């Protein structure tokens, strides 16, 4: 989950004027990275072999 400090970090690197999208895009990316880290900690990921099998099933 994001917190104010993480969102403030995005603001530090922003230019003086920016669009809503230029602000929201990095915040969304940070959130997705945080979710992925949590999923990894919980063992919710595919190994490389599992991923290869999954991708191969799409083309077959």
N, C-alpha and C positions, 0 to 999 in steps of 0.2 A: 504494500500500500504506500502511496505517496504521502509525504508530509510537507509542511510549509517550507522547511529548509531546502528540500530537494527542488521544489518549485522556484524558490528564490535563487537557487544556483542557475537556473535557466535564465532568469532575469539579468543576472550579472553579465552574461555574455551577449545580451541583446544590444543592438544599437539604440540610440536615443529615441528614434521613431521606428515602429515595426507594425506589421499587420497582425491580425488575430491569428492567422494561420502560422506565421513565423514564430509565434509564441506557443501555440497549441501543439504543433508538430513535435518539437523536442520533448514536451511534457508527455505526450502520448508514447513516444519512443521510450522514455524513462520508465513509464508504467509497464510497458510490454517487457522490458528487460527485467524489471523487478518481479513480474509474474513468472518469467522464464527461470529466474534464479530460484524462486520458491518451488517451482515444479521440479527442478533439478534436485533440490534438497529433499523433496518428498519421493524421489525415485520415479517421477512421472516423465520419462523420456525414452526414446528409442536408441538402441545401440546402432552402430554403423551397419551391421549385418541386417538388423531388423528393418532399418530404413531402406537398404538396398532391396530387400524382399518386397517391401511395401511399394516402392517405386516401380519395380518390375511387374507387380500385379496390375498397375495402371495401364501398362503398355500391352499386356498379354490379352 
